[in-house]
Amino acid sequence: MGFSVSGTTALIFVAFLISFGAFYSASMGTFGEIRDAQVDQSDRNIDTINTDIEIGSATYNGTTDELVIVANNTGASTLTLNNTDLLIDGELVSDWQTTVTVDGNTDRNLWAPQQTLEITVSRDTQPDRIKIVTEYAVAATATVEGS
């Protein structure tokens, strides 16, 4: 066996080590990202399980053209108002956070467990239904009562 066969064998072995090292580091990075994604998904599932809301009342006042919605956070998760959506008759309302109180306070963005959210929205006509959807996709729907 001459030097060329031994040199070629050594070169192939070194190339194998380099390619295995690249494969190993890429695989470990990918597996780490997958593990992190699974942990994030588990955390979201726990938050979803711990989230529950109920609408106490939805009343439209035809004299003042105002819809007043009272909802309760009956779950164990603290919710953010910026990530909560309000739908009136299936239409997404975008500016509802400006006319909201949480347990009587107007300067809050967090809706903690066992707290009451009160939303006042101006409407020209009485809607039929409203829906509140939380950041964890837990929703509550109610029929609007007239006063």
C-alpha positions as CSV (number, residue, x, y, z in Angstrom):
1,M,0.0,0.0,0.0
2,G,1.5,3.3,-1.0
3,F,1.2,6.7,0.4
4,S,-1.6,7.7,-2.0
5,V,-3.9,5.0,-0.6
6,S,-3.1,5.9,3.1
7,G,-3.4,9.6,2.3
8,T,-6.7,9.2,0.6
9,T,-8.0,7.1,3.5
10,A,-7.0,9.8,5.9
11,L,-8.5,12.5,3.8
12,I,-11.8,10.6,3.6
13,F,-11.7,10.1,7.3
14,V,-11.1,13.8,8.0
15,A,-13.9,14.7,5.6
16,F,-16.2,12.3,7.4
17,L,-15.4,13.8,10.7
18,I,-16.0,17.4,9.4
19,S,-19.3,16.4,7.8
20,F,-20.4,14.5,10.9
21,G,-19.6,17.5,13.0
22,A,-21.6,19.8,10.8
23,F,-24.6,17.4,10.8
24,Y,-24.4,17.0,14.6
25,S,-24.4,20.7,15.3
26,A,-27.3,21.3,12.9
27,S,-29.3,18.4,14.3
28,M,-28.7,19.6,17.9
29,G,-29.8,23.1,17.0
30,T,-32.9,21.8,15.3
31,F,-33.8,19.5,18.2
32,G,-33.3,22.4,20.6
33,E,-35.7,24.6,18.7
34,I,-38.3,21.8,18.5
35,R,-38.0,21.3,22.3
36,D,-38.5,25.0,22.9
37,A,-41.5,25.0,20.6
38,Q,-43.0,22.1,22.5
39,V,-42.5,23.9,25.9
40,D,-44.1,27.0,24.5
41,Q,-47.1,25.0,23.2
42,S,-47.5,23.3,26.6
43,D,-47.5,26.7,28.3
44,R,-50.1,28.0,25.9
45,N,-52.2,24.9,26.6
46,I,-52.0,25.4,30.3
47,D,-53.0,29.1,29.9
48,T,-56.0,28.0,27.7
49,I,-57.1,25.5,30.2
50,N,-56.9,28.1,33.0
51,T,-58.9,30.7,31.1
52,D,-62.6,31.2,31.4
53,I,-64.9,34.2,31.0
54,E,-68.6,34.7,31.2
55,I,-70.7,37.6,30.1
56,G,-72.9,38.9,33.0
57,S,-75.0,41.2,30.9
58,A,-75.1,43.0,27.5
59,T,-77.6,45.9,27.6
60,Y,-78.4,48.4,24.9
61,N,-79.8,51.8,25.9
62,G,-81.7,53.3,23.0
63,T,-81.9,56.7,24.7
64,T,-78.1,57.2,24.9
65,D,-77.3,54.8,22.0
66,E,-74.8,53.0,24.2
67,L,-74.1,49.3,24.5
68,V,-72.9,48.3,28.0
69,I,-71.3,44.9,28.4
70,V,-70.3,43.4,31.8
71,A,-68.0,40.4,31.7
72,N,-66.3,38.4,34.5
73,N,-62.9,36.7,34.4
74,T,-63.9,33.4,36.0
75,G,-60.7,31.6,35.2
76,A,-57.2,31.5,36.7
77,S,-55.3,33.4,34.0
78,T,-54.7,37.1,33.9
79,L,-55.8,38.5,30.5
80,T,-54.6,41.5,28.7
81,L,-57.2,43.8,27.1
82,N,-54.9,44.6,24.1
83,N,-55.1,40.9,23.2
84,T,-58.8,40.5,23.8
85,D,-61.3,41.0,21.0
86,L,-64.9,42.3,20.9
87,L,-67.3,41.3,18.2
88,I,-70.7,42.9,17.8
89,D,-73.0,41.1,15.4
90,G,-70.0,39.3,14.0
91,E,-68.0,42.5,13.3
92,L,-64.7,43.1,15.0
93,V,-64.7,46.4,17.0
94,S,-61.3,48.0,17.1
95,D,-61.6,50.9,19.5
96,W,-63.4,49.4,22.4
97,Q,-60.5,49.5,24.9
98,T,-60.8,53.2,25.2
99,T,-64.2,52.9,27.0
100,V,-63.5,50.1,29.4
101,T,-63.2,49.7,33.2
102,V,-61.8,46.8,35.2
103,D,-63.3,46.7,38.7
104,G,-64.1,50.4,38.3
105,N,-60.5,51.5,37.2
106,T,-60.2,53.0,33.7
107,D,-56.4,52.9,33.4
108,R,-55.9,49.2,33.4
109,N,-54.7,46.8,30.7
110,L,-54.8,43.7,32.7
111,W,-58.0,41.7,33.6
112,A,-57.1,39.5,36.5
113,P,-59.1,36.5,37.8
114,Q,-62.3,37.3,39.6
115,Q,-62.4,40.9,38.2
116,T,-65.2,42.5,36.3
117,L,-64.8,44.1,32.9
118,E,-67.3,46.8,31.8
119,I,-67.3,47.9,28.2
120,T,-69.3,50.9,26.9
121,V,-69.6,51.2,23.1
122,S,-71.6,53.8,21.2
123,R,-74.0,52.2,18.6
124,D,-76.7,53.7,16.4
125,T,-78.9,50.6,16.6
126,Q,-79.4,47.8,19.0
127,P,-77.2,44.8,18.0
128,D,-78.4,41.2,18.5
129,R,-75.3,39.4,19.8
130,I,-71.9,40.2,21.2
131,K,-68.8,38.0,21.6
132,I,-65.6,38.5,23.7
133,V,-62.6,36.4,22.6
134,T,-59.5,36.2,24.9
135,E,-55.9,35.9,23.8
136,Y,-56.1,32.2,24.4
137,A,-59.1,31.8,22.0
138,V,-61.6,31.3,24.9
139,A,-64.8,33.1,24.0
140,A,-68.1,34.0,25.5
141,T,-71.3,35.0,23.6
142,A,-74.4,36.8,24.8
143,T,-77.6,38.1,23.4
144,V,-78.1,41.9,23.8
145,E,-81.0,43.0,25.9
146,G,-82.7,46.4,25.2
147,S,-83.6,48.9,27.8
